[in-house]
Amino acid sequence: MSSQIIPVEPFDYVVFGGSGDLAERKLLPALYHRQVEGQFSEPTRIIGASRSALSHEEYRKFAEAALKEHLKKGEYDEAEVKKFCARLFYVPVDAKTDAGWDQLKKILDEGKERVRAFYLAVAPGIFGDISQKIHDHKLITKQTRIVVEKPIGRDLASALQLNDSIGRVFKEEQIFRIDHYLGKETVQNLMALRFANALYEPLWNANHIDHVQITVAESVGLEGRAGYYDTAGALRDMVQNHILQLLCLTAMEIPSSMDSEAVRDEKLKVLRALKPIDASNVEQATVRGQYRAGASAGGPVKGYLDELEGGVSNTETFVAIKAEIGNWRWAGVPFYIRTGKRLAGRVSEIVITFKPIPHNIFDQAAGRIVANQLIIRLQPDEGVKQSLMIKDPGPGGMRLRNVSLDMSFASAFNVRNPDAYERLLMDVVRSNQTLFMRRDEVEAAWEWVDPMLKGWEATSQPVQGYTAGTWGPSQAIALIERDGRTWHDDI
Ligand code: BG6
């Protein structure tokens, strides 16, 4: 089965940080795929911009090398790469001075009518400066949008400042705050599953759901990002954005349409209904962890502190949280969250555990009746599983067995699984903000996270050590087992 590709309008994408890591690993490969699949209309250009002094030709070489390194086997096609490179340009610009901006204007003026997207793949500290320069050099047309990457702040106060600095120049409908988790296929499928099927909605509430688990486990460590990560930690890096977005999509009311405002209004209500976790309950509701030396991905790995230059840090590389949503739909249904680096595997999934049957009519020999679970697997092996009790086949009497209706997307649809950025980059061109975070969402997420951070500080909540290559500290197991539940481990 192949998906239908609808070409987008011609566009100019200006990538600030165009020679940086994100452009190299994600943005250029994603744009290349969209070209190969026929989504571009001509003329379409991609313009790298950063402080490095590169020529157009040198940038094309950089892109060619990036594609060689980051495309999967068989995806690099000489003719397509040549065509792709022909649409690449480069301008050295400085966010703090006027150097290079006239040249950028000259290039952009050749395509005044096209969609114009500025992608800020740079440190958030210069979002405001770049926005201002874009404004001062009169680069904003009717068809202009700006895309910003996380982290949007490190607390509510800095997020407000950042949002203000972009908002001074751009209107909210021009601002696309990327959370790449929203571009993942299965995340979008969560909405399809909930809102395009009559089956689940009547059960999607506290009457029928016992609890929800959201796990985003990574086997990687710092990947050379110690400078950033040590000032952030798992709560800021993963929970404030990606995991809260997953929680919102799981818990939100049904929007009246897929219109971006309708969807985002409902997500916002979930964020605002999250029960506070602060100094008074942070120790019961959260566990902080930090990995020690161990083994991961088949070899020995260093501990977190050994990867840092200073060797001293209280930053959490793992966090588990028992979150609760104070509204009618979810009253009394815990949402257990866990995420961490250097865990036993790379797994992201949402597990919905339904309530047990109210009365068992089978005798003991039938075996234990396990509560139904719906497992939405984001990565790897994207797909959805619904566990059900059935009769064990054969003449041996009524024995029950827990089996899964298993829908693995890779085997069900013979299509390449696109990277999250592919969908999102094209949504910017289409001006569809449904899968982007609105300003009030980002701020509401910080409003929930800030008291937790302050609570950790006030209570001096320690980080619990865990061996790299395990599922985190034992305290995280205790967090859920205290409630008579266990982490889903069929992974
Ligand atoms: C990023 C975080 O936002 O998401 C990283 O900053 C993390 O620390 C990454 O590794 C995970 O993304 P994915 O798509 O690999 O699950």
Boltz pocket constraint, residues with backbone or C-beta under 6 A from the ligand:
constraints:
  - pocket:
      binder: B
      contacts: [[A, 218], [A, 237], [A, 238], [A, 348]]
      max_distance: 6.0
